[in-house]
């Protein structure tokens, strides 16, 4: 007999000895724990997505600071422009002048 069989036998013994009240209490606790686990997993997924967005913002800001510290023209990092910072960096690397 392996460990799994012994655990199954022990579980069935406890199940048969448990009265209806305790069985119901255990089942409702299991349901609540399952629902809470689903909620936590969903929240983790949301937080991971938010974290990814914040990391992208961080690196965009790091690149912006690098451009400013290196003496880049203010026009190439204006917040109202349609070009992303990545696009601007690529243009600068290729020798284009941004106006």
N, CA, C and O atoms as a DFTB+ gen file, in Angstrom:
396 C
 N C O
     1  1       0.849      -1.174       0.000
     2  2       0.000       0.000       0.000
     3  2       0.895       1.238       0.000
     4  3       1.789       1.362       0.838
     5  1       0.656       2.150      -0.935
     6  2       1.468       3.365      -0.983
     7  2       0.853       4.466      -0.110
     8  3      -0.217       4.298       0.475
     9  1       1.554       5.577      -0.045
    10  2       1.156       6.689       0.820
    11  2      -0.210       7.240       0.433
    12  3      -1.012       7.584       1.301
    13  1      -0.480       7.324      -0.877
    14  2      -1.755       7.856      -1.344
    15  2      -2.918       7.001      -0.858
    16  3      -3.934       7.534      -0.413
    17  1      -2.777       5.678      -0.937
    18  2      -3.835       4.779      -0.478
    19  2      -4.090       4.946       1.012
    20  3      -5.240       4.948       1.452
    21  1      -3.023       5.086       1.790
    22  2      -3.167       5.262       3.233
    23  2      -3.882       6.571       3.549
    24  3      -4.723       6.615       4.447
    25  1      -3.557       7.632       2.823
    26  2      -4.226       8.920       3.041
    27  2      -5.698       8.836       2.650
    28  3      -6.557       9.395       3.332
    29  1      -5.989       8.144       1.563
    30  2      -7.375       7.985       1.119
    31  2      -8.185       7.211       2.155
    32  3      -9.323       7.578       2.448
    33  1      -7.618       6.158       2.705
    34  2      -8.297       5.362       3.738
    35  2      -8.549       6.224       4.970
    36  3      -9.636       6.179       5.545
    37  1      -7.558       7.007       5.379
    38  2      -7.693       7.887       6.545
    39  2      -8.778       8.933       6.295
    40  3      -9.582       9.216       7.183
    41  1      -8.806       9.508       5.090
    42  2      -9.819      10.504       4.744
    43  2     -11.216       9.892       4.809
    44  3     -12.134      10.497       5.362
    45  1     -11.376       8.709       4.254
    46  2     -12.693       8.052       4.265
    47  2     -13.121       7.710       5.686
    48  3     -14.307       7.772       6.013
    49  1     -12.161       7.350       6.529
    50  2     -12.473       7.041       7.929
    51  2     -12.970       8.308       8.625
    52  3     -13.975       8.274       9.336
    53  1     -12.267       9.423       8.421
    54  2     -12.682      10.690       9.021
    55  2     -14.038      11.127       8.477
    56  3     -14.867      11.637       9.230
    57  1     -14.271      10.938       7.201
    58  2     -15.525      11.316       6.566
    59  2     -16.687      10.536       7.171
    60  3     -17.750      11.101       7.431
    61  1     -16.489       9.255       7.393
    62  2     -17.573       8.439       7.943
    63  2     -17.830       8.762       9.417
    64  3     -18.948       8.587       9.903
    65  1     -16.801       9.232      10.130
    66  2     -16.961       9.561      11.546
    67  2     -17.495      10.977      11.754
    68  3     -17.939      11.303      12.855
    69  1     -17.465      11.811      10.741
    70  2     -17.884      13.203      10.863
    71  2     -19.410      13.286      10.832
    72  3     -20.060      12.653       9.999
    73  1     -19.977      14.081      11.755
    74  2     -21.436      14.246      11.730
    75  2     -21.835      15.257      10.661
    76  3     -20.984      15.941      10.094
    77  1     -23.124      15.343      10.394
    78  2     -23.617      16.201       9.326
    79  2     -23.275      17.668       9.559
    80  3     -22.935      18.380       8.613
    81  1     -23.359      18.125      10.797
    82  2     -23.056      19.523      11.107
    83  2     -21.605      19.851      10.741
    84  3     -21.339      20.839      10.056
    85  1     -20.684      19.024      11.198
    86  2     -19.269      19.267      10.911
    87  2     -18.955      19.120       9.426
    88  3     -18.133      19.859       8.885
    89  1     -19.604      18.175       8.774
    90  2     -19.401      17.997       7.341
    91  2     -19.884      19.245       6.595
    92  3     -19.211      19.723       5.682
    93  1     -21.040      19.765       6.982
    94  2     -21.565      20.976       6.356
    95  2     -20.684      22.180       6.627
    96  3     -20.450      23.006       5.745
    97  1     -20.200      22.270       7.853
    98  2     -19.305      23.376       8.214
    99  2     -18.024      23.316       7.393
   100  3     -17.558      24.334       6.881
   101  1     -17.455      22.114       7.271
   102  2     -16.244      21.937       6.482
   103  2     -16.483      22.274       5.019
   104  3     -15.660      22.936       4.387
   105  1     -17.613      21.816       4.479
   106  2     -17.925      22.087       3.075
   107  2     -18.100      23.579       2.807
   108  3     -17.647      24.088       1.781
   109  1     -18.763      24.281       3.736
   110  2     -18.934      25.725       3.530
   111  2     -17.592      26.455       3.656
   112  3     -17.354      27.430       2.944
   113  1     -16.726      26.001       4.540
   114  2     -15.388      26.598       4.662
   115  2     -14.584      26.347       3.383
   116  3     -13.858      27.227       2.922
   117  1     -14.712      25.163       2.820
   118  2     -14.026      24.856       1.557
   119  2     -14.544      25.734       0.420
   120  3     -13.765      26.230      -0.394
   121  1     -15.871      25.925       0.369
   122  2     -16.445      26.787      -0.670
   123  2     -15.935      28.212      -0.540
   124  3     -15.558      28.827      -1.537
   125  1     -15.918      28.746       0.682
   126  2     -15.423      30.099       0.907
   127  2     -13.954      30.220       0.526
   128  3     -13.542      31.203      -0.090
   129  1     -13.168      29.213       0.897
   130  2     -11.738      29.243       0.563
   131  2     -11.535      29.177      -0.946
   132  3     -10.663      29.864      -1.479
   133  1     -12.326      28.361      -1.645
   134  2     -12.238      28.276      -3.106
   135  2     -12.578      29.613      -3.759
   136  3     -11.881      30.056      -4.671
   137  1     -13.652      30.256      -3.292
   138  2     -14.049      31.551      -3.845
   139  2     -12.980      32.605      -3.576
   140  3     -12.667      33.415      -4.449
   141  1     -12.421      32.594      -2.369
   142  2     -11.376      33.555      -2.034
   143  2     -10.136      33.326      -2.884
   144  3      -9.491      34.285      -3.309
   145  1      -9.797      32.069      -3.136
   146  2      -8.655      31.744      -3.983
   147  2      -8.856      32.280      -5.397
   148  3      -7.924      32.819      -5.995
   149  1     -10.057      32.138      -5.930
   150  2     -10.366      32.658      -7.265
   151  2     -10.236      34.177      -7.277
   152  3      -9.669      34.744      -8.210
   153  1     -10.761      34.840      -6.239
   154  2     -10.657      36.307      -6.150
   155  2      -9.211      36.759      -6.070
   156  3      -8.827      37.727      -6.727
   157  1      -8.410      36.075      -5.279
   158  2      -6.995      36.429      -5.134
   159  2      -6.260      36.225      -6.461
   160  3      -5.446      37.059      -6.857
   161  1      -6.545      35.134      -7.134
   162  2      -5.895      34.872      -8.421
   163  2      -6.263      35.946      -9.449
   164  3      -5.414      36.376     -10.230
   165  1      -7.515      36.373      -9.447
   166  2      -7.941      37.428     -10.365
   167  2      -7.241      38.744     -10.029
   168  3      -6.794      39.458     -10.927
   169  1      -7.146      39.061      -8.751
   170  2      -6.480      40.300      -8.326
   171  2      -4.994      40.262      -8.691
   172  3      -4.433      41.276      -9.107
   173  1      -4.368      39.121      -8.540
   174  2      -2.953      38.987      -8.913
   175  2      -2.774      39.251     -10.404
   176  3      -1.828      39.925     -10.811
   177  1      -3.679      38.723     -11.212
   178  2      -3.609      38.947     -12.659
   179  2      -3.720      40.431     -12.984
   180  3      -2.976      40.945     -13.818
   181  1      -4.653      41.120     -12.324
   182  2      -4.818      42.558     -12.539
   183  2      -3.566      43.308     -12.109
   184  3      -3.086      44.184     -12.829
   185  1      -3.037      42.967     -10.940
   186  2      -1.838      43.640     -10.442
   187  2      -0.631      43.397     -11.340
   188  3       0.183      44.297     -11.546
   189  1      -0.513      42.187     -11.872
   190  2       0.604      41.904     -12.783
   191  2       0.495      42.752     -14.045
   192  3       1.503      43.234     -14.560
   193  1      -0.727      42.935     -14.544
   194  2      -0.932      43.774     -15.724
   195  2      -0.579      45.232     -15.406
   196  3       0.082      45.904     -16.199
   197  1      -1.025      45.713     -14.243
   198  2      -0.699      47.078     -13.837
   199  2       0.806      47.249     -13.638
   200  3       1.371      48.287     -13.983
   201  1       1.441      46.237     -13.087
   202  2       2.884      46.288     -12.872
   203  2       3.622      46.405     -14.199
   204  3       4.576      47.173     -14.315
   205  1       3.189      45.653     -15.190
   206  2       3.826      45.706     -16.512
   207  2       3.702      47.103     -17.110
   208  3       4.658      47.626     -17.683
   209  1       2.517      47.706     -16.974
   210  2       2.309      49.060     -17.486
   211  2       3.215      50.055     -16.760
   212  3       3.804      50.936     -17.386
   213  1       3.322      49.912     -15.455
   214  2       4.169      50.821     -14.676
   215  2       5.646      50.639     -15.017
   216  3       6.401      51.611     -15.025
   217  1       6.059      49.419     -15.293
   218  2       7.448      49.188     -15.712
   219  2       7.726      49.868     -17.055
   220  3       8.784      50.465     -17.251
   221  1       6.765      49.770     -17.972
   222  2       6.919      50.447     -19.261
   223  2       7.062      51.954     -19.070
   224  3       7.901      52.591     -19.706
   225  1       6.224      52.528     -18.175
   226  2       6.321      53.958     -17.888
   227  2       7.684      54.304     -17.310
   228  3       8.291      55.311     -17.676
   229  1       8.156      53.458     -16.405
   230  2       9.450      53.708     -15.762
   231  2      10.561      53.786     -16.798
   232  3      11.379      54.705     -16.778
   233  1      10.583      52.806     -17.709
   234  2      11.656      52.792     -18.697
   235  2      11.522      53.922     -19.702
   236  3      12.523      54.420     -20.216
   237  1      10.294      54.327     -19.984
   238  2      10.099      55.484     -20.841
   239  2      10.660      56.728     -20.169
   240  3      11.313      57.548     -20.815
   241  1      10.409      56.869     -18.878
   242  2      10.945      58.010     -18.132
   243  2      12.461      57.959     -18.025
   244  3      13.123      58.993     -18.119
   245  1      13.016      56.769     -17.831
   246  2      14.477      56.629     -17.772
   247  2      15.089      57.079     -19.093
   248  3      16.089      57.797     -19.109
   249  1      14.487      56.656     -20.195
   250  2      14.985      57.072     -21.513
   251  2      14.845      58.578     -21.711
   252  3      15.728      59.221     -22.279
   253  1      13.737      59.132     -21.245
   254  2      13.523      60.571     -21.360
   255  2      14.581      61.336     -20.563
   256  3      15.140      62.318     -21.051
   257  1      14.849      60.892     -19.356
   258  2      15.864      61.526     -18.514
   259  2      17.236      61.425     -19.166
   260  3      18.017      62.375     -19.140
   261  1      17.521      60.265     -19.750
   262  2      18.799      60.079     -20.439
   263  2      18.941      61.066     -21.587
   264  3      20.007      61.650     -21.785
   265  1      17.862      61.249     -22.345
   266  2      17.892      62.221     -23.443
   267  2      18.128      63.639     -22.915
   268  3      18.933      64.386     -23.471
   269  1      17.439      63.997     -21.862
   270  2      17.600      65.342     -21.305
   271  2      19.014      65.560     -20.759
   272  3      19.606      66.621     -20.951
   273  1      19.533      64.561     -20.092
   274  2      20.881      64.685     -19.515
   275  2      21.958      64.716     -20.588
   276  3      23.040      65.262     -20.373
   277  1      21.662      64.131     -21.742
   278  2      22.658      64.118     -22.812
   279  2      22.576      65.366     -23.692
   280  3      23.297      65.478     -24.683
   281  1      21.697      66.302     -23.329
   282  2      21.611      67.555     -24.065
   283  2      20.699      67.511     -25.261
   284  3      20.820      68.362     -26.142
   285  1      19.798      66.570     -25.336
   286  2      18.871      66.490     -26.465
   287  2      17.958      67.707     -26.460
   288  3      17.689      68.293     -25.412
   289  1      17.491      68.074     -27.634
   290  2      16.587      69.220     -27.747
   291  2      15.276      68.907     -27.032
   292  3      14.777      67.782     -27.084
   293  1      14.730      69.920     -26.365
   294  2      13.475      69.716     -25.651
   295  2      12.347      69.314     -26.586
   296  3      11.427      68.605     -26.180
   297  1      12.411      69.760     -27.829
   298  2      11.349      69.461     -28.779
   299  2      11.206      67.968     -29.057
   300  3      10.124      67.497     -29.409
   301  1      12.287      67.239     -28.901
   302  2      12.219      65.809     -29.246
   303  2      11.566      64.975     -28.159
   304  3      11.362      63.775     -28.338
   305  1      11.235      65.595     -27.036
   306  2      10.590      64.826     -25.965
   307  2       9.335      65.515     -25.450
   308  3       8.929      65.307     -24.307
   309  1       8.728      66.327     -26.288
   310  2       7.492      67.014     -25.923
   311  2       6.388      65.980     -25.704
   312  3       6.210      65.084     -26.529
   313  1       5.643      66.095     -24.597
   314  2       4.590      65.126     -24.259
   315  2       3.429      65.126     -25.243
   316  3       2.723      64.124     -25.355
   317  1       3.215      66.223     -25.956
   318  2       2.053      66.317     -26.836
   319  2       2.296      65.752     -28.228
   320  3       1.373      65.723     -29.042
   321  1       3.495      65.308     -28.522
   322  2       3.785      64.765     -29.840
   323  2       3.208      63.369     -29.996
   324  3       3.013      62.640     -29.023
   325  1       2.943      63.020     -31.238
   326  2       2.374      61.709     -31.538
   327  2       3.414      60.593     -31.465
   328  3       3.070      59.449     -31.171
   329  1       4.686      60.916     -31.729
   330  2       5.731      59.897     -31.716
   331  2       5.977      59.397     -30.295
   332  3       5.992      60.177     -29.343
   333  1       6.166      58.098     -30.168
   334  2       6.537      57.564     -28.864
   335  2       8.015      57.838     -28.622
   336  3       8.761      58.153     -29.549
   337  1       8.412      57.719     -27.406
   338  2       9.811      57.947     -27.079
   339  2      10.703      56.963     -27.840
   340  3      11.792      57.327     -28.284
   341  1      10.251      55.741     -27.987
   342  2      11.019      54.742     -28.726
   343  2      11.223      55.197     -30.180
   344  3      12.317      55.088     -30.733
   345  1      10.132      55.712     -30.786
   346  2      10.236      56.198     -32.167
   347  2      11.235      57.345     -32.277
   348  3      12.030      57.410     -33.215
   349  1      11.178      58.236     -31.311
   350  2      12.090      59.381     -31.321
   351  2      13.541      58.934     -31.178
   352  3      14.429      59.453     -31.854
   353  1      13.771      57.972     -30.297
   354  2      15.135      57.465     -30.122
   355  2      15.643      56.827     -31.406
   356  3      16.801      57.010     -31.781
   357  1      14.780      56.083     -32.073
   358  2      15.186      55.469     -33.330
   359  2      15.531      56.516     -34.376
   360  3      16.502      56.363     -35.118
   361  1      14.732      57.590     -34.438
   362  2      15.004      58.663     -35.390
   363  2      16.326      59.331     -35.049
   364  3      17.121      59.622     -35.944
   365  1      16.571      59.578     -33.773
   366  2      17.828      60.205     -33.357
   367  2      19.014      59.310     -33.679
   368  3      20.061      59.798     -34.105
   369  1      18.866      58.024     -33.481
   370  2      19.965      57.088     -33.776
   371  2      20.289      57.089     -35.266
   372  3      21.439      56.905     -35.665
   373  1      19.252      57.299     -36.086
   374  2      19.454      57.310     -37.536
   375  2      19.872      58.683     -38.065
   376  3      19.989      58.871     -39.276
   377  1      20.097      59.637     -37.166
   378  2      20.602      60.945     -37.570
   379  2      19.543      61.927     -38.024
   380  3      19.876      62.963     -38.599
   381  1      18.267      61.630     -37.781
   382  2      17.207      62.552     -38.168
   383  2      17.092      63.660     -37.121
   384  3      17.345      63.434     -35.937
   385  1      16.709      64.857     -37.567
   386  2      16.494      65.984     -36.669
   387  2      14.993      66.101     -36.441
   388  3      14.216      66.203     -37.390
   389  1      14.594      66.086     -35.175
   390  2      13.178      66.204     -34.838
   391  2      12.843      67.665     -34.593
   392  3      13.552      68.371     -33.875
   393  1      11.759      68.101     -35.198
   394  2      11.318      69.489     -34.986
   395  2       9.877      69.525     -34.563
   396  3       9.327      70.603     -34.338
